Amino acid sequence: MSFAKLLIKGQIEVVTGLHIGGTSGYSAIGTVDSPVVRDTISGNPIIPGSSLKGKMRFLLQRTFGASKSHNDDDEQVLRLFGSSGDKNNKITPSRLKFRDCFLNKDSIERFKESYTRLTEVKTENTIDRLKAISNPRQIERVSREAVFDFELIYDVLNENEVDEDFKNISTAIKLLENDYLGGHGTRGSGKIKFNNFEVINVFGDAPQVKLEV
């Protein structure tokens, strides 16, 4: 079988407020302490592909056991997510190509029609227990029910490993749905849900495969 590519596409629904941090251009009084990352063209929040890749890799590797670094991950994890070189300086190319996720157009329209903001500001406190002094901070989060379009390219390099690779991709997605994305997950933020998956052959003669999630 020759080289081929499969497109995995779907949607990511924000179930609880999502915070993936960006940078603020200035620090004026009254501004949000920790804003979300945004698209420079539209100004809308995005989910960086790097955030998805890092968390899915971390969670999948947990199923195989702890590793000292990403280069020491299990072989099944390495072939999906790649490595920068092991002890023998062997570089493993990533079979998965993550795209940045942009807000779904219908989702943007629903927020406009309901006069609801795409982001919210959540105030949190840290407490100095010795001095009994609170230190409030403002965290910007993508509002729940926002929907992002999701795309992932899978390179078919070994037909005999496709089924196992897709099983591991499904596992990583299920683990992420039952964990959190971004920051402040132990305090309620970052629960997401994947919906409407499609697997499309976009190049070459790829085997037919389904994503069981």
Short mmCIF file of the C-alpha atoms (twelve columns), coordinates in Angstrom:
data_MODEL
# 
_entry.id   MODEL 
# 
loop_
_atom_site.group_PDB 
_atom_site.id 
_atom_site.type_symbol 
_atom_site.label_atom_id 
_atom_site.label_alt_id 
_atom_site.label_comp_id 
_atom_site.label_asym_id 
_atom_site.label_seq_id 
_atom_site.Cartn_x 
_atom_site.Cartn_y 
_atom_site.Cartn_z 
_atom_site.pdbx_PDB_model_num 
ATOM 1   C CA . MET A 1   0.000   0.000  0.000  1 
ATOM 2   C CA . SER A 2   1.266   3.480  -0.874 1 
ATOM 3   C CA . PHE A 3   1.362   6.459  1.456  1 
ATOM 4   C CA . ALA A 4   -2.074  7.841  2.335  1 
ATOM 5   C CA . LYS A 5   -3.736  10.400 4.576  1 
ATOM 6   C CA . LEU A 6   -6.972  10.250 6.582  1 
ATOM 7   C CA . LEU A 7   -8.809  13.324 7.844  1 
ATOM 8   C CA . ILE A 8   -10.534 12.948 11.204 1 
ATOM 9   C CA . LYS A 9   -12.989 15.790 11.670 1 
ATOM 10  C CA . GLY A 10  -15.640 16.603 14.225 1 
ATOM 11  C CA . GLN A 11  -16.595 19.158 16.837 1 
ATOM 12  C CA . ILE A 12  -15.528 19.986 20.375 1 
ATOM 13  C CA . GLU A 13  -18.274 21.206 22.687 1 
ATOM 14  C CA . VAL A 14  -17.317 23.207 25.768 1 
ATOM 15  C CA . VAL A 15  -19.223 21.663 28.695 1 
ATOM 16  C CA . THR A 16  -17.762 23.816 31.472 1 
ATOM 17  C CA . GLY A 17  -15.884 27.104 31.071 1 
ATOM 18  C CA . LEU A 18  -12.629 26.514 29.181 1 
ATOM 19  C CA . HIS A 19  -9.409  28.372 29.951 1 
ATOM 20  C CA . ILE A 20  -6.408  28.005 27.667 1 
ATOM 21  C CA . GLY A 21  -4.202  30.957 28.487 1 
ATOM 22  C CA . GLY A 22  -3.057  33.586 26.047 1 
ATOM 23  C CA . THR A 23  -1.170  36.821 26.598 1 
ATOM 24  C CA . SER A 24  -2.446  40.275 27.387 1 
ATOM 25  C CA . GLY A 25  -1.054  43.148 25.360 1 
ATOM 26  C CA . TYR A 26  -1.085  45.415 28.397 1 
ATOM 27  C CA . SER A 27  -1.828  45.287 32.106 1 
ATOM 28  C CA . ALA A 28  -4.148  48.210 32.760 1 
ATOM 29  C CA . ILE A 29  -6.130  48.418 35.980 1 
ATOM 30  C CA . GLY A 30  -9.331  46.390 35.698 1 
ATOM 31  C CA . THR A 31  -8.142  44.074 32.941 1 
ATOM 32  C CA . VAL A 32  -8.450  40.294 33.216 1 
ATOM 33  C CA . ASP A 33  -5.442  38.730 34.946 1 
ATOM 34  C CA . SER A 34  -5.398  35.630 32.737 1 
ATOM 35  C CA . PRO A 35  -7.058  35.993 29.290 1 
ATOM 36  C CA . VAL A 36  -7.768  33.129 26.886 1 
ATOM 37  C CA . VAL A 37  -5.756  32.607 23.701 1 
ATOM 38  C CA . ARG A 38  -7.429  34.182 20.662 1 
ATOM 39  C CA . ASP A 39  -7.223  34.214 16.890 1 
ATOM 40  C CA . THR A 40  -5.442  37.404 15.821 1 
ATOM 41  C CA . ILE A 41  -7.717  37.825 12.754 1 
ATOM 42  C CA . SER A 42  -11.211 37.382 14.227 1 
ATOM 43  C CA . GLY A 43  -10.436 38.029 17.875 1 
ATOM 44  C CA . ASN A 44  -12.392 34.905 18.809 1 
ATOM 45  C CA . PRO A 45  -11.098 32.257 21.246 1 
ATOM 46  C CA . ILE A 46  -9.338  29.215 19.754 1 
ATOM 47  C CA . ILE A 47  -8.167  25.823 20.958 1 
ATOM 48  C CA . PRO A 48  -4.507  25.450 19.897 1 
ATOM 49  C CA . GLY A 49  -3.634  22.113 18.327 1 
ATOM 50  C CA . SER A 50  -0.634  21.945 20.647 1 
ATOM 51  C CA . SER A 51  -2.934  21.940 23.697 1 
ATOM 52  C CA . LEU A 52  -4.909  18.984 22.351 1 
ATOM 53  C CA . LYS A 53  -1.807  17.068 21.286 1 
ATOM 54  C CA . GLY A 54  -0.019  17.512 24.602 1 
ATOM 55  C CA . LYS A 55  -2.953  16.494 26.781 1 
ATOM 56  C CA . MET A 56  -4.002  13.528 24.627 1 
ATOM 57  C CA . ARG A 57  -0.431  12.250 24.535 1 
ATOM 58  C CA . PHE A 58  -0.017  12.614 28.298 1 
ATOM 59  C CA . LEU A 59  -3.258  10.764 29.035 1 
ATOM 60  C CA . LEU A 60  -2.585  7.957  26.540 1 
ATOM 61  C CA . GLN A 61  0.922   7.368  27.887 1 
ATOM 62  C CA . ARG A 62  -0.583  6.950  31.359 1 
ATOM 63  C CA . THR A 63  -2.282  3.782  30.124 1 
ATOM 64  C CA . PHE A 64  1.154   2.320  29.325 1 
ATOM 65  C CA . GLY A 65  2.878   3.583  32.467 1 
ATOM 66  C CA . ALA A 66  5.081   6.490  33.492 1 
ATOM 67  C CA . SER A 67  7.988   7.646  31.319 1 
ATOM 68  C CA . LYS A 68  10.931  9.951  32.084 1 
ATOM 69  C CA . SER A 69  10.395  12.081 28.974 1 
ATOM 70  C CA . HIS A 70  8.327   12.082 25.790 1 
ATOM 71  C CA . ASN A 71  11.213  10.330 24.014 1 
ATOM 72  C CA . ASP A 72  10.781  7.391  26.403 1 
ATOM 73  C CA . ASP A 73  7.064   6.933  25.716 1 
ATOM 74  C CA . ASP A 74  5.648   3.588  24.634 1 
ATOM 75  C CA . GLU A 75  6.192   2.681  20.970 1 
ATOM 76  C CA . GLN A 76  2.451   2.972  20.247 1 
ATOM 77  C CA . VAL A 77  2.446   6.503  21.662 1 
ATOM 78  C CA . LEU A 78  5.636   7.492  19.851 1 
ATOM 79  C CA . ARG A 79  4.373   6.528  16.423 1 
ATOM 80  C CA . LEU A 80  1.228   8.634  16.898 1 
ATOM 81  C CA . PHE A 81  2.792   11.690 18.534 1 
ATOM 82  C CA . GLY A 82  6.464   11.461 17.504 1 
ATOM 83  C CA . SER A 83  9.759   12.046 19.295 1 
ATOM 84  C CA . SER A 84  12.687  14.428 18.953 1 
ATOM 85  C CA . GLY A 85  15.199  11.593 19.330 1 
ATOM 86  C CA . ASP A 86  15.846  8.682  21.675 1 
ATOM 87  C CA . LYS A 87  19.144  7.619  23.297 1 
ATOM 88  C CA . ASN A 88  20.270  6.381  19.883 1 
ATOM 89  C CA . ASN A 89  19.299  9.734  18.317 1 
ATOM 90  C CA . LYS A 90  16.465  8.071  16.416 1 
ATOM 91  C CA . ILE A 91  13.750  10.570 15.515 1 
ATOM 92  C CA . THR A 92  10.183  9.261  15.223 1 
ATOM 93  C CA . PRO A 93  7.892   11.340 12.963 1 
ATOM 94  C CA . SER A 94  4.387   11.978 14.262 1 
ATOM 95  C CA . ARG A 95  1.591   10.230 12.382 1 
ATOM 96  C CA . LEU A 96  -0.902  12.734 13.775 1 
ATOM 97  C CA . LYS A 97  -1.110  16.362 12.612 1 
ATOM 98  C CA . PHE A 98  -3.212  18.517 14.916 1 
ATOM 99  C CA . ARG A 99  -4.938  21.646 13.604 1 
ATOM 100 C CA . ASP A 100 -5.870  24.689 15.652 1 
ATOM 101 C CA . CYS A 101 -9.597  24.594 16.406 1 
ATOM 102 C CA . PHE A 102 -11.698 27.631 15.482 1 
ATOM 103 C CA . LEU A 103 -15.188 28.470 16.651 1 
ATOM 104 C CA . ASN A 104 -17.957 26.868 14.592 1 
ATOM 105 C CA . LYS A 105 -19.851 29.519 12.572 1 
ATOM 106 C CA . ASP A 106 -23.269 28.279 13.705 1 
ATOM 107 C CA . SER A 107 -22.089 28.425 17.299 1 
ATOM 108 C CA . ILE A 108 -21.011 32.050 16.872 1 
ATOM 109 C CA . GLU A 109 -24.432 32.924 15.440 1 
ATOM 110 C CA . ARG A 110 -26.257 31.231 18.332 1 
ATOM 111 C CA . PHE A 111 -24.279 33.301 20.825 1 
ATOM 112 C CA . LYS A 112 -25.058 36.476 18.885 1 
ATOM 113 C CA . GLU A 113 -28.779 35.686 18.694 1 
ATOM 114 C CA . SER A 114 -28.966 35.041 22.444 1 
ATOM 115 C CA . TYR A 115 -26.845 38.133 23.261 1 
ATOM 116 C CA . THR A 116 -24.454 35.870 25.169 1 
ATOM 117 C CA . ARG A 117 -20.741 36.574 25.350 1 
ATOM 118 C CA . LEU A 118 -18.323 34.004 23.946 1 
ATOM 119 C CA . THR A 119 -16.211 34.338 27.084 1 
ATOM 120 C CA . GLU A 120 -16.891 34.886 30.766 1 
ATOM 121 C CA . VAL A 121 -14.752 36.169 33.612 1 
ATOM 122 C CA . LYS A 122 -14.468 33.959 36.682 1 
ATOM 123 C CA . THR A 123 -13.050 35.424 39.876 1 
ATOM 124 C CA . GLU A 124 -11.010 33.078 42.044 1 
ATOM 125 C CA . ASN A 125 -9.347  33.598 45.412 1 
ATOM 126 C CA . THR A 126 -6.149  32.285 46.908 1 
ATOM 127 C CA . ILE A 127 -5.955  32.537 50.695 1 
ATOM 128 C CA . ASP A 128 -2.910  33.252 52.823 1 
ATOM 129 C CA . ARG A 129 -3.797  30.986 55.765 1 
ATOM 130 C CA . LEU A 130 -1.334  32.618 58.154 1 
ATOM 131 C CA . LYS A 131 -2.456  36.188 57.506 1 
ATOM 132 C CA . ALA A 132 -6.070  35.351 56.538 1 
ATOM 133 C CA . ILE A 133 -5.734  37.584 53.477 1 
ATOM 134 C CA . SER A 134 -7.411  36.761 50.181 1 
ATOM 135 C CA . ASN A 135 -5.793  37.430 46.809 1 
ATOM 136 C CA . PRO A 136 -8.519  37.571 44.143 1 
ATOM 137 C CA . ARG A 137 -7.706  37.058 40.473 1 
ATOM 138 C CA . GLN A 138 -9.811  37.108 37.318 1 
ATOM 139 C CA . ILE A 139 -9.708  34.177 34.893 1 
ATOM 140 C CA . GLU A 140 -11.234 34.461 31.427 1 
ATOM 141 C CA . ARG A 141 -12.986 31.312 30.174 1 
ATOM 142 C CA . VAL A 142 -14.710 30.311 26.950 1 
ATOM 143 C CA . SER A 143 -18.422 30.085 27.784 1 
ATOM 144 C CA . ARG A 144 -20.050 26.678 28.028 1 
ATOM 145 C CA . GLU A 145 -21.962 25.447 24.936 1 
ATOM 146 C CA . ALA A 146 -19.409 27.046 22.611 1 
ATOM 147 C CA . VAL A 147 -18.528 24.641 19.772 1 
ATOM 148 C CA . PHE A 148 -15.183 24.413 17.952 1 
ATOM 149 C CA . ASP A 149 -14.451 22.649 14.672 1 
ATOM 150 C CA . PHE A 150 -11.867 19.882 15.104 1 
ATOM 151 C CA . GLU A 151 -9.482  18.460 12.484 1 
ATOM 152 C CA . LEU A 152 -6.774  15.853 12.756 1 
ATOM 153 C CA . ILE A 153 -4.702  14.331 9.945  1 
ATOM 154 C CA . TYR A 154 -3.485  10.744 10.298 1 
ATOM 155 C CA . ASP A 155 -0.660  9.545  8.032  1 
ATOM 156 C CA . VAL A 156 -1.064  5.924  6.952  1 
ATOM 157 C CA . LEU A 157 2.494   4.571  7.070  1 
ATOM 158 C CA . ASN A 158 1.829   0.930  7.952  1 
ATOM 159 C CA . GLU A 159 -1.518  -0.615 7.050  1 
ATOM 160 C CA . ASN A 160 -1.051  -3.365 9.649  1 
ATOM 161 C CA . GLU A 161 -0.960  -0.754 12.442 1 
ATOM 162 C CA . VAL A 162 -3.933  1.410  11.424 1 
ATOM 163 C CA . ASP A 163 -6.541  -0.408 13.534 1 
ATOM 164 C CA . GLU A 164 -4.317  -0.313 16.612 1 
ATOM 165 C CA . ASP A 165 -3.509  3.363  16.050 1 
ATOM 166 C CA . PHE A 166 -7.199  4.275  15.763 1 
ATOM 167 C CA . LYS A 167 -7.971  2.292  18.894 1 
ATOM 168 C CA . ASN A 168 -5.354  4.371  20.730 1 
ATOM 169 C CA . ILE A 169 -6.710  7.619  19.270 1 
ATOM 170 C CA . SER A 170 -10.182 6.631  20.517 1 
ATOM 171 C CA . THR A 171 -8.753  5.863  23.945 1 
ATOM 172 C CA . ALA A 172 -7.024  9.255  24.118 1 
ATOM 173 C CA . ILE A 173 -10.260 11.036 23.176 1 
ATOM 174 C CA . LYS A 174 -12.286 9.137  25.799 1 
ATOM 175 C CA . LEU A 175 -9.670  9.885  28.450 1 
ATOM 176 C CA . LEU A 176 -9.700  13.597 27.581 1 
ATOM 177 C CA . GLU A 177 -13.494 13.741 27.782 1 
ATOM 178 C CA . ASN A 178 -13.220 12.356 31.308 1 
ATOM 179 C CA . ASP A 179 -10.370 14.641 32.323 1 
ATOM 180 C CA . TYR A 180 -10.011 18.328 31.392 1 
ATOM 181 C CA . LEU A 181 -8.433  20.552 28.772 1 
ATOM 182 C CA . GLY A 182 -6.530  23.731 29.597 1 
ATOM 183 C CA . GLY A 183 -6.097  25.117 33.083 1 
ATOM 184 C CA . HIS A 184 -7.987  25.033 36.398 1 
ATOM 185 C CA . GLY A 185 -9.504  21.626 35.668 1 
ATOM 186 C CA . THR A 186 -9.527  20.566 39.314 1 
ATOM 187 C CA . ARG A 187 -11.680 23.615 40.062 1 
ATOM 188 C CA . GLY A 188 -14.364 22.948 37.474 1 
ATOM 189 C CA . SER A 189 -12.959 24.267 34.203 1 
ATOM 190 C CA . GLY A 190 -12.107 22.453 31.008 1 
ATOM 191 C CA . LYS A 191 -14.666 19.663 30.581 1 
ATOM 192 C CA . ILE A 192 -15.211 19.078 26.853 1 
ATOM 193 C CA . LYS A 193 -17.101 16.644 24.636 1 
ATOM 194 C CA . PHE A 194 -16.274 15.452 21.110 1 
ATOM 195 C CA . ASN A 195 -19.168 15.113 18.639 1 
ATOM 196 C CA . ASN A 196 -19.980 14.303 14.997 1 
ATOM 197 C CA . PHE A 197 -16.823 12.438 14.005 1 
ATOM 198 C CA . GLU A 198 -16.073 11.672 10.352 1 
ATOM 199 C CA . VAL A 199 -13.079 9.840  8.887  1 
ATOM 200 C CA . ILE A 200 -12.369 10.892 5.286  1 
ATOM 201 C CA . ASN A 201 -9.755  9.562  2.885  1 
ATOM 202 C CA . VAL A 202 -8.087  12.735 1.567  1 
ATOM 203 C CA . PHE A 203 -5.044  11.241 -0.174 1 
ATOM 204 C CA . GLY A 204 -3.951  7.885  -1.499 1 
ATOM 205 C CA . ASP A 205 -5.553  4.482  -1.089 1 
ATOM 206 C CA . ALA A 206 -6.223  4.264  2.656  1 
ATOM 207 C CA . PRO A 207 -8.063  1.402  4.368  1 
ATOM 208 C CA . GLN A 208 -11.601 2.000  5.588  1 
ATOM 209 C CA . VAL A 209 -11.601 2.611  9.325  1 
ATOM 210 C CA . LYS A 210 -13.975 3.968  11.967 1 
ATOM 211 C CA . LEU A 211 -13.280 5.960  15.068 1 
ATOM 212 C CA . GLU A 212 -15.072 4.190  17.920 1 
ATOM 213 C CA . VAL A 213 -15.706 6.837  20.590 1 
# 
